Amino acid sequence: MGREHGVTEAQLRDLAEFETSDAFSEPQKLALRYATAMTATPVEVSVALVEELKKHLTDAQLVELTSAIAWEQYRARFDHALGIEAEGFSEGAFCPLPAAAQSTHAQADVAASSSWSAED
């Protein structure tokens, strides 16, 4: 999907190191910093970061960016909580995931207490 909207192979490859990559413009790096701050626990969005973004985005664009980040974070947490995995639609595509401790307790509890399964 990203490639359809102008995301380059270099950007996909360098996403984890976006701060030092030449593949991203300064506004793109700001948006990625914002996404990182929004998805931290707890949320770590500073006034300074928002003010810097406002130099490059209209209010409507900032709202749209914030909404897109929040929606993707919602989907990721929802899927993780219920143990929902990828269906293979992007097989072979870049999908760098951060290393994180895997917790399956909540997933096991949901599976054990319900007749629902990912195969349904």
C-alpha positions in Angstrom: 0.0 0.0 0.0 2.8 2.4 0.9 4.4 2.0 -2.5 1.1 3.1 -4.2 1.4 6.4 -2.2 5.1 7.2 -3.1 6.9 5.3 -0.3 10.3 4.2 -1.7 12.2 1.0 -1.3 14.9 3.0 0.5 12.3 4.4 3.0 11.0 1.0 3.7 14.5 -0.4 4.2 15.6 2.6 6.4 12.4 3.0 8.5 14.0 1.8 11.7 16.9 4.3 11.2 14.8 7.1 9.8 16.5 9.8 12.0 19.9 9.2 10.2 18.6 8.2 6.8 18.8 10.4 3.7 15.7 8.7 2.3 13.4 10.9 4.4 12.8 14.6 4.2 12.7 16.7 7.4 8.8 16.9 7.4 8.7 13.1 7.0 11.1 12.6 9.9 8.9 14.9 12.0 5.9 12.8 11.1 7.8 9.7 12.1 8.9 11.2 15.4 5.3 12.2 16.0 4.1 8.6 15.3 6.8 7.2 17.6 5.8 9.7 20.4 2.1 9.0 19.9 2.5 5.2 20.2 4.8 5.2 23.2 3.4 4.1 26.5 2.8 6.5 28.0 2.2 8.9 25.1 5.2 11.3 24.8 4.1 14.0 22.4 5.7 17.3 23.3 4.3 20.8 22.6 7.6 21.5 20.8 7.1 18.6 18.4 3.5 19.7 17.6 4.7 23.2 17.0 7.4 22.0 14.7 4.9 19.9 12.7 2.6 23.0 12.4 5.4 24.7 10.4 4.9 22.0 7.7 1.2 21.0 8.1 -2.1 22.8 8.1 -4.4 22.1 11.1 -6.5 19.8 9.0 -3.4 17.9 7.9 -2.2 17.5 11.5 -5.6 16.2 12.5 -5.6 13.7 9.6 -2.0 12.6 10.5 -3.0 12.2 14.2 -6.1 10.2 13.3 -4.2 7.9 11.0 -1.6 7.1 13.6 -4.2 6.6 16.3 -6.2 4.3 14.1 -3.2 2.1 13.2 -2.2 1.9 16.8 -5.8 0.9 17.7 -5.8 -1.8 15.1 -2.4 -3.1 16.2 -3.4 -3.3 19.8 -6.8 -4.8 19.0 -5.2 -7.5 16.9 -2.4 -8.3 19.4 -4.9 -8.6 22.3 -7.0 -11.1 20.4 -4.1 -13.0 18.8 -5.1 -12.0 15.3 -2.3 -12.5 12.9 -1.6 -11.3 9.3 -3.6 -13.1 6.6 -0.7 -13.1 4.1 -2.0 -10.3 1.8 1.4 -8.6 1.8 3.6 -11.7 1.5 7.1 -10.7 0.8 6.6 -7.0 1.6 8.7 -5.0 4.0 7.2 -5.1 7.4 9.9 -4.2 9.9 8.6 -4.9 13.4 10.3 -3.7 16.6 11.7 -6.3 18.9 9.3 -6.6 21.8 8.6 -9.0 24.6 5.9 -11.4 23.6 3.0 -11.7 26.0 0.5 -14.4 25.3 -1.3 -14.5 28.6 -4.2 -12.2 27.5 -4.4 -14.1 24.2 -4.6 -17.4 25.9 -7.2 -16.1 28.4 -9.4 -14.9 25.5 -9.0 -18.1 23.6 -9.8 -20.2 26.7 -12.8 -18.3 27.7 -14.5 -18.1 24.4 -15.6 -20.2 21.5 -14.2 -17.6 19.1 -11.1 -18.4 17.1 -9.0 -16.7 14.4 -10.1 -19.3 12.0 -13.8 -18.4 12.3 
